[in-house]
Amino acid sequence: MATHAELVAELVQVLRTDGTSEARAGAATGLGAAGGGAQALAALRYAMMSDGTAVVRAAAAAAVGVIIGRGNLQDFMSL
């Protein structure tokens, strides 16, 4: 069974590199559910600003909202 850190790292990898927008959007949603601190927030922020597909950008934005809603605003602001 994967550790939380391994799960977050795998989701970040999918978000950054997968060729399908469905997989990237799913990874963004997964990061929102899993959290992951600054590593997850950095990947989500990059996807929000740079992904070429609106559904991925929207999923990344929603995931950031979920993570920030848990009280991690400071992590996001320090990126």
Contacts in CASP RR format, 6 or more apart in sequence:
PFRMAT RR
TARGET T0000
AUTHOR 0000-0000-0000
METHOD contacts of the structure
MODEL  1
MATHAELVAELVQVLRTDGTSEARAGAATGLGAAGGGAQALAALRYAMMS
DGTAVVRAAAAAAVGVIIGRGNLQDFMSL
2 10 0 8 1.000
4 34 0 8 1.000
4 36 0 8 1.000
7 34 0 8 1.000
8 31 0 8 1.000
8 34 0 8 1.000
8 35 0 8 1.000
8 36 0 8 1.000
8 37 0 8 1.000
8 39 0 8 1.000
8 40 0 8 1.000
9 39 0 8 1.000
11 27 0 8 1.000
11 30 0 8 1.000
11 31 0 8 1.000
11 34 0 8 1.000
11 40 0 8 1.000
12 27 0 8 1.000
12 31 0 8 1.000
12 39 0 8 1.000
12 40 0 8 1.000
12 43 0 8 1.000
14 23 0 8 1.000
14 24 0 8 1.000
14 26 0 8 1.000
14 27 0 8 1.000
15 24 0 8 1.000
15 27 0 8 1.000
15 28 0 8 1.000
15 31 0 8 1.000
15 43 0 8 1.000
15 44 0 8 1.000
15 47 0 8 1.000
15 56 0 8 1.000
15 60 0 8 1.000
16 43 0 8 1.000
16 46 0 8 1.000
16 47 0 8 1.000
18 24 0 8 1.000
18 27 0 8 1.000
21 51 0 8 1.000
21 53 0 8 1.000
21 55 0 8 1.000
21 56 0 8 1.000
22 55 0 8 1.000
24 47 0 8 1.000
24 51 0 8 1.000
24 53 0 8 1.000
24 56 0 8 1.000
24 59 0 8 1.000
25 53 0 8 1.000
25 55 0 8 1.000
25 56 0 8 1.000
25 58 0 8 1.000
25 59 0 8 1.000
26 59 0 8 1.000
28 44 0 8 1.000
28 47 0 8 1.000
28 56 0 8 1.000
28 59 0 8 1.000
28 60 0 8 1.000
28 62 0 8 1.000
28 63 0 8 1.000
29 59 0 8 1.000
29 62 0 8 1.000
29 63 0 8 1.000
30 63 0 8 1.000
31 40 0 8 1.000
31 43 0 8 1.000
31 44 0 8 1.000
31 63 0 8 1.000
31 67 0 8 1.000
32 40 0 8 1.000
32 44 0 8 1.000
32 62 0 8 1.000
32 63 0 8 1.000
32 64 0 8 1.000
32 65 0 8 1.000
32 66 0 8 1.000
32 67 0 8 1.000
33 63 0 8 1.000
33 66 0 8 1.000
34 40 0 8 1.000
35 66 0 8 1.000
35 67 0 8 1.000
35 70 0 8 1.000
35 72 0 8 1.000
36 67 0 8 1.000
37 67 0 8 1.000
37 72 0 8 1.000
37 75 0 8 1.000
38 75 0 8 1.000
38 78 0 8 1.000
38 79 0 8 1.000
40 63 0 8 1.000
40 67 0 8 1.000
41 64 0 8 1.000
41 67 0 8 1.000
41 72 0 8 1.000
41 75 0 8 1.000
41 76 0 8 1.000
41 79 0 8 1.000
42 79 0 8 1.000
44 60 0 8 1.000
44 63 0 8 1.000
44 64 0 8 1.000
44 67 0 8 1.000
45 60 0 8 1.000
45 64 0 8 1.000
45 76 0 8 1.000
45 79 0 8 1.000
47 56 0 8 1.000
47 57 0 8 1.000
47 59 0 8 1.000
47 60 0 8 1.000
48 57 0 8 1.000
48 60 0 8 1.000
48 61 0 8 1.000
48 64 0 8 1.000
49 57 0 8 1.000
51 57 0 8 1.000
51 60 0 8 1.000
64 76 0 8 1.000
67 75 0 8 1.000
67 76 0 8 1.000
68 76 0 8 1.000
END
